[in-house]
Amino acid sequence: MIKQFLDAVNSGNITEIMASTLGQILTAIIGIILLIAALAIGSKNKKIKTKELVYCALAIAIAMVLSQIKIVELPQGGAITPFSMLFVVLIGYWFGVKTGIMCGVAYGLFKLSIGGYVVHPLQMLLDYPLAFGALGLAGIFSNSSNGLMKGLIIGAGGRFVFHFITGVVYFASYAKDFGFATVPYSFGYNLSYIAGEVFLTIIILIIPAVDKAMNQVKKGASA
């Protein structure tokens, strides 16, 4: 395992480094550290910190499981999943922007550790910790009317921006293969699966029983 990692490091190939067992373990460890740090810098009340840790860990675990279920999977990466983004968005909605972003970054690193696609260090940063960290922007609407729905849209929009940039900069060859200009191809490709999942999630959230349940969970999380 160590030899595999060192060989990958010596080769300078970021894809091989992240594909190595030790590379994935180290990435997951960094994610765990960030998750704990997100809560450590929050409330000074130990009881509240413990509750936040439980809620955040549970939400991330559910999101990880749901992210592996693909309703629609696109050929060059990206998929519509059964509401995996919602559970990362919920963290920001429950505990605010700071905790939401840091937990989103941790979630992105967990995603990376179980098989992310990496072609360049900056692409890795944009597509994983930053893109999923943007879901924490949902915390902006934590105390707003229809805040969860607004947060979902702004968080997903932030995620879209980072994927769009990497699509233009690092995956332009795919657009050329299909005879499209790079910018509209990246825009349409990334919008298709992110907007698709947002649409499905909104349909669920407008169901009165679901909306009521989400409000009850938020009260329990912040109590």
Buried (B, 14 or more C-beta within 10 A) or exposed (E): EEEBBEEBBEEEBBBBBBBBEBBBEBBBEBBEEBBBBBBEEBBEEEEBBEBBBEBBBEBBEBBBEBBEEBEEEBEEBBBBBBBBBBBBBBBBBBBBBBBBBBBBBBBBBBBBBEEBBBBBEBBBBBBBBBBBBBBBBBBBBBEEEEBBBBBBBBBBBBBBBBBBBBBBBBBBEBBEEEEBEBEEBBBEBBBBBBBBBBEBBBEEBEEEEEBEEBEEBBEEBBE
